[in-house]
Amino acid sequence: MEQSKLIPGLIILFLAVAAPGCKESGSGSIENGEESSGNLLLNPSFESNGTPSLEYWNVEDTSRVRFSPDVPPGGGSYSVAIAVDWAPPAFVRTAVAAPAGTHRYRLSWWGKSEQIAGAAYLGIQRSDTLILFLREVIYPADSTWREYAMLDTITTKTSDKLVITLSGGVSQWSIGKTYYDLCSLEILYP
């Protein structure tokens, strides 16, 4: 009879000791031991209720931006395909309010390109200058779906916005497209 009380008691004791050390990671991912805020982008997969959507994304030239049923592993039903254009390149862009201070960010997406590669940019838009400061550029040059990511430590003010721009590439003579899906912008915490 004593042994039947001992085992449940040990289990309760173990759970009581272990529980305070457990940490809920929420919806964020983990990068090199850093936990994340979760995705700050409101429409990371260019879909809304199973239909293609550019909600929360700005587009200057809609004739160069299309939806495609070609998606990466784990993607939904659609990706966005941006055609190569002569300068300036066609693009989609979204902005999120940046928290004041210095933070480490991870921008990631799945992408692929046909012939001429587009580019993905992470920048800062300041309200007093209305200038987009480009921090880093990555060209998704593979012809098969692949995940791309950039890490950057950025200092922002309360009125700043983080701007993500996905472009289709620049060429006067060539044609092609760059595909994007499953975009994510996260703040990383040690």
For each residue, the residues with C-beta under 8 A, 3 or more apart:
1: 4 5
2: 5 6
3: 6 7
4: 1 7 8
5: 1 2 8 9
6: 2 3 9 10
7: 3 4 10 11
8: 4 5 11 12
9: 5 6 12 13
10: 6 7 13 14
11: 7 8 14 15
12: 8 9 15 16
13: 9 10 16 17
14: 10 11 17 18
15: 11 12 18 19
16: 12 13 19
17: 13 14 20 21
18: 14 15 21 22
19: 15 16 22
20: 17
21: 17 18
22: 18 19
23: 35
24:
25: 28 30 35
26: 35 38
27: 38 39
28: 25 35 36 37 38 186
29: 36 184 186
30: 25 33 34 35 36
31: 34 36 106 151 186 188
32:
33: 30 190
34: 30 31 104 188 189 190
35: 23 25 26 28 30 188 189
36: 28 29 30 31 106 186 187 188 189
37: 28 40 186 187 188 189
38: 26 27 28 186
39: 27 44 184 185 186
40: 37 96 162 185 186 187
41: 44 56 94 96 164 183 184 185
42: 55 56 94 96
43: 46 47 48 53 54 55 56 57 94
44: 39 41 182 183 184
45: 75 76 78 79 181 182 183
46: 43 52 53 54 57 67 78 79 80 180 181
47: 43 50 51 52 53 76 77 78
48: 43 51 53 55
49:
50: 47 76 77
51: 47 48 78
52: 46 47 67 77 78
53: 43 46 47 48
54: 43 46 57 59 65 80 92
55: 42 43 48
56: 41 42 43 94
57: 43 46 54 80 92 93 94
58: 92 93 94
59: 54 62 65 91 92 93
60: 90 91
61: 64 65 85 90
62: 59 65
63:
64: 61 82 83 85 90 168
65: 54 59 61 62 80 81 82 83 90 92 168
66: 80 81 82 83
67: 46 52 78 79 80 81
68: 71 78 79 80 81 179
69: 77 78
70: 79 81 179
71: 68 75 76 77 78 79 145 181
72: 75 79 110 112 145 147 181 182
73: 145
74: 182
75: 45 71 72 79 110 181 182
76: 45 47 50 71 181
77: 47 50 52 69 71
78: 45 46 47 51 52 67 68 69 71 181
79: 45 46 67 68 70 71 72 75 110 179 180 181
80: 46 54 57 65 66 67 68 92 166 179 180 181
81: 65 66 67 68 70 168 177 178 179
82: 64 65 66 89 90 91 92 118 166 167 168 169 177 178 179 180
83: 64 65 66 90 168 175 176 177
84: 89 115 116 118 168 169 170 171 174 175 176 177 178
85: 61 64 88 89 90 168 169 170 171
86: 170 171 172
87: 170
88: 85 170
89: 82 84 85 118 119 167 168 169 170
90: 60 61 64 65 82 83 85 167 168
91: 59 60 82 118 165 166 167 168
92: 54 57 58 59 65 80 82 165 166 180
93: 57 58 59 163 164 165 166
94: 41 42 43 56 57 58 163 164
95: 125 161 162 163 164
96: 40 41 42 161 162 185
97: 161
98: 103 124 154 156 157 160 161 162
99: 103 156 187
100: 156 157 158 160
101: 155 156
102: 153 154 155
103: 98 99 153 154 156 187 188
104: 34 151 152 153 187 188 189
105: 122 151 152 153 154 162 185 186 187 188
106: 31 36 149 150 151 184 185 186 188
107: 120 122 149 150 152 164 183 184 185
108: 147 148 149 150 182 183 184 186
109: 120 140 147 148 149 166 180 181 182 183 184
110: 72 75 79 145 146 147 148 180 181 182
111: 118 120 140 142 145 146 148 178 179 180 181
112: 72 140 142 143 144 145 146 178 179
113: 116 117 118 139 140 141 142 143 169 176 177 178 179
114: 143 176 177 178
115: 84 174 175 176
116: 84 113 169 170 171 174 175 176 178
117: 113 139 140 141 169 176 178
118: 82 84 89 91 111 113 139 140 166 167 168 169 178 180
119: 89 137 138 139 140 166 167 169
120: 107 109 111 137 138 139 140 148 150 164 165 166 167 180
121: 134 135 136 137 163 164 165 167
122: 105 107 134 135 136 150 152 162 163 164 185
123: 132 133 134 135 162 163 164 165
124: 98 132 133 135 154 156 160 161 162 163
125: 95 130 131 132 133 160 161 162 163
126: 129 130 131 133 157 159 160
127: 130 159 160
128: 159
129: 126
130: 125 126 127
131: 125 126
132: 123 124 125 163 165
133: 123 124 125 126
134: 121 122 123 137
135: 121 122 123 124 152 154
136: 121 122 150 152
137: 119 120 121 134
138: 119 120 148 150
139: 113 117 118 119 120
140: 109 111 112 113 117 118 119 120 146 148 178 180
141: 113 117
142: 111 112 113 145 146
143: 112 113 114
144: 112
145: 71 72 73 110 111 112 142 179 181
146: 110 111 112 140 142
147: 72 108 109 110 182
148: 108 109 110 111 120 138 140
149: 106 107 108 109
150: 106 107 108 120 122 136 138
151: 31 104 105 106 188
152: 104 105 107 122 135 136
153: 102 103 104 105
154: 98 102 103 105 124 135 162
155: 101 102
156: 98 99 100 101 103 124 160 162
157: 98 100 126 160
158: 100
159: 126 127 128
160: 98 100 124 125 126 127 156 157
161: 95 96 97 98 124 125
162: 40 95 96 98 105 122 123 124 125 154 156 185
163: 93 94 95 121 122 123 124 125 132
164: 41 93 94 95 107 120 121 122 123 183 185
165: 91 92 93 120 121 123 132
166: 80 82 91 92 93 109 118 119 120 178 180 183
167: 82 89 90 91 118 119 120 121 170 178
168: 64 65 81 82 83 84 85 89 90 91 118 176 177 178
169: 82 84 85 89 113 116 117 118 119 176 178
170: 84 85 86 87 88 89 116 167
171: 84 85 86 116 174 175 176
172: 86
173:
174: 84 115 116 171
175: 83 84 115 116 171
176: 83 84 113 114 115 116 117 168 169 171
177: 81 82 83 84 113 114 168
178: 81 82 84 111 112 113 114 116 117 118 140 166 167 168 169
179: 68 70 79 80 81 82 111 112 113 145
180: 46 79 80 82 92 109 110 111 118 120 140 166 183
181: 45 46 71 72 75 76 78 79 80 109 110 111 145
182: 44 45 72 74 75 108 109 110 147
183: 41 44 45 107 108 109 164 166 180
184: 29 39 41 44 106 107 108 109
185: 39 40 41 96 105 106 107 122 162 164
186: 28 29 31 36 37 38 39 40 105 106 108
187: 36 37 40 99 103 104 105
188: 31 34 35 36 37 103 104 105 106 151
189: 34 35 36 37 104
190: 33 34
